[in-house]
Amino acid sequence: MAEVKLLSVFQPDSLSGAIMNKTKILFFAGLAVAAMLAGQARATTLNEPPPPGWIINLDGQPVPTNPVHYVQYTTYFFAMQTTTYITFAMRNDTFDSTFLDTIAVTDVGNPGVNLIQNGDFEDGTAPSGGYANAPVDWYYRNPYGALDNSSVACGGYGQSGSGCAWGSGAIGAYDLITQSIATAMGDEYQLSFWAMGPDEGTHWNAICCTGPGAEGNAFNIVAYAGDIPTRAVPEPAELGMFGFGLLLIGGFFTLRRREERQA
């Protein structure tokens, strides 16, 4: 009888159950990883919109053509802190060029003093934000993983015949340049800059591929004043995929503990 009991512990059905438990664990683990990677992929997908909170967004405004040329844009903001970050986000999915130049920020009560350093991008480049060719006096950021980088373009690309400008090379998402300036809380400030779009579209366009056959049509400039802009909150679908992954991981550990107790 003892031998029969010993053999019954290792019956094929028991082996099959152990194998099934391991299979379930592996299955749950695979689903969890796949769901979390899918959520992460959606959250870091290209064709990223610009960060929220801008003070001016050229999206939808006409682009002068025949020939393309620089246009000045102006907006106003009130300083909410003693240090204000001026940030420009740019992208360009076309095969042509988009340029930013001659940036100025002035206190409306003292308009003769430009608070921006190297707003014409004539002072060369320096490493910043992990990028070797950021413009001097500006901090470079590529938080959304844009393909390629914007860069200083010299040799007659600047506004009013100046030699240099900031040329957008960010594809699929926005990259940013930021500079901090001293401001007086409550004062009103004017931000102005010159921009030139490509000849591949009639209007500035914030997001690529908005219609059939429109691949590569995004080019845009967005400006911010205040804190450095951050990424928009993930969409509900992205959060759902990530949460689903967490639930599956919870199921994975539950099955694992159950299998360990049974062993």
N, C-alpha and C positions, 0 to 999 in steps of 0.2 A: 504493500500500500504506500510506503514512504516513497518508493521509486516512482509510483504513478503520480503522486503529488508533485514531486520534483520536476517531472517531465511536463506536467500541466502548466507550470509557470512559463515555459518556453514554447507554448503551443503556437502554431502559425498565426492564429487570429491575434494573439497578443503582439507578436512581432509586427503584424500588419497595422495594429492600432498605434504602436510606437512610431512606425514610419509615417502614418497619417498625421500624427501630432507634429512631427518634425516638418512635414510638408506644409501643414497649416501655418506653422510659425514662419517658414520661409516665404510662403505666399503672402502673409500679412506684412512681413517686412518689405517684400518687393513692392507691394501696393503702396505702403506708406512712403517709401523713398520716391516712387514714381509720382505720387500725388504732390509731395512737397517740392520735387523738382519741377513739376508742371506749374505749380503756383509761383515758384521762383522765376521760372522762364517767362510767365506772363507779367510778373512784376518788373522784370528787367528787359522786357522785349524792346526791340528798336521801335522806331516811330513813336518815341516818347513825346508827349506834349510838353510845352514849357511849364516851369514851376508856376504855381499861382502867386498872386500878390503883386503883380507888376503895376507900374505907374504909366507905362506906355507899351503897347503891343502893336507892331505894324501889320499884323495879320489882317487881311482884307483891304488894306489901303493900296491904291494904284501904284504901279511901278512905271515911271517915265521911260519910254523907249524911243527909238529912232532919232538919235542914239540914246542909249541908257546914260544917265548922268546922276550926279549927287543931288540929293534933296535934304534940306534941313528940317529936323523935327524938334519940337519943343513941348515940354510939359512942366508941371509945377507940383511941388510936394511940401508938406510941413514937417519940419524935423521933430521927431519924437524922442530923440536921445542926443547926447553930446557927441557921440560918434555914430556916423551914418555910413553904411556901406552902399556904395554905388556899384551896381552889378549889371552887366550886359550878358544876355544869353543869346546865342546865335546857332543856326544850323543852315545847311545848304546841301540839298540832295541833287542839285542839278549839276550839269557838266560845265557850267559857267561860274562866274565869280560874284560874291556878295561882299561888300566892304563897309566898314564902320570907321569914322574918322572925326577929328576936330570936336572932341567931347568937352563940354564946359558945364560947371555947376557954379552958380552965383547966388548969393543972398540977395533977395529982391531989394532989401534996404541998402545994399552995398554992391551994386552990380559990376563994379570995375574990377573985382578980384575973382579970378577963376580958381576954385578950390581943387580942381583936378590936376594931378601931375601927369605929364606925358600923355595928354589927351589927343595928341596928334601922332603918337607912336613913332616919333622920330629919334628916340633915345636908345634904340637897340633892344636886345633881348637878354633875358637872364633866366636861370632855372627857377621853376615854381610849380608846386603841386605835382611833382613827379614828371614835369614836362620841361624839356631843356630850352624851349624857344618861346617862353612867355614874354610879353612886353614888360620892360622895366617899369617899376612902380605899380604893377598890377599883379594880383594873385590869380593863377590859373586853376580852374577846376573842371574835371570831366566826370561828374558824379553818376551819369547815366550810361557810361560806356559807349559814347558816340564813336563810330568808326572814323578814324583819322582825326586830326586836330586842326583847329583854327591856327593861324600864324600871322606874323607881321609880314606884310607884302610891301616891298620897296621897289622903286624904279618907275615912279610916275603914277602910282596907284592912288595917291592921296587926293584929298579934296583941295580945290583951288591951286593945283599945281604942286602941292607939297609931295615929297618923295614917297612917304610910307602911309599905310593904313592897316587896320586889323581885318584880315580876310578870313571869312568863314570857310572852314574845310570839314566841319562836323557833319557827318552823314548819319541819318537815322535817329538822331537825338541831339539835344542841345549841349554844347559846352559853354563855360562861363569864364568871364574875367571880372574881378572884384577889386575895388580900391576903397579904403576907409578915408573919410574926411571928417574934420572937426566941424560941428554944427551947434548952433544955439537953439535950445529947445523952444518950440513954438514959432520960430522964424519960418518964413516962406522962402523956398528956394526954387530957382529955375534950372532945369536940366535941358540942355540942347545938344544935339549931335547931328552929324551928316551921315547919310547912308546911301549906298548905290546898290540896287538889285541887278539880277541878271536879265538878259533879253529873252529868257525862256518862259516867261509868264507875264500876265498883265497885272497881277496883284500879288502882294506878299501873302504867303500861305504857311500857316503854322504847322500843319501836319501833312505828311506825304500821302499820296495815293487816295485822295478823297473821292475818286470816281473811276469808272472803267477806263483803263489805258492811261491813267494819270501817274504812273510810277515815276518817282524821281522829281516830283514837282514842288517839293517843300523848300522854301527859303524864307527865313524870318529873323527879325531882331526884336528882342524884348528887353526892357530896362526896368530896374528895381531900385528903390531907395529905402533904406531901413536895415533890417537884419539881412544876412545872406540868405537867399531863397532856398527852400528845401523842397524835396520831392513831394508831389501830391500824395494823399492817402491812397493806398492800394484799393482797387475796385473791389466790390463785394465778391465777385467771382474769384479774384485772387485770394482774398481772405478765406473764402470757402474751401478752396483747394488746399490751402495751407492747414486749415483746421481739420479737414478730412485726413490729411497726412498725420496730424497729431493724434487723432482718434485711432487710426490704424496702428500707430506706434504703441499706444496704450494697449490695444488688443494683442499686439505682439508680445509685450512683456507679461500680460496676464496669462497667455497660453504657455509662455516659457516657464513661469512660476508653477503653473499647474502640472506641467510635464515633470519639473524637478521634484515636486511633492509625490507624484505617482512613481517616480524612479526610486 
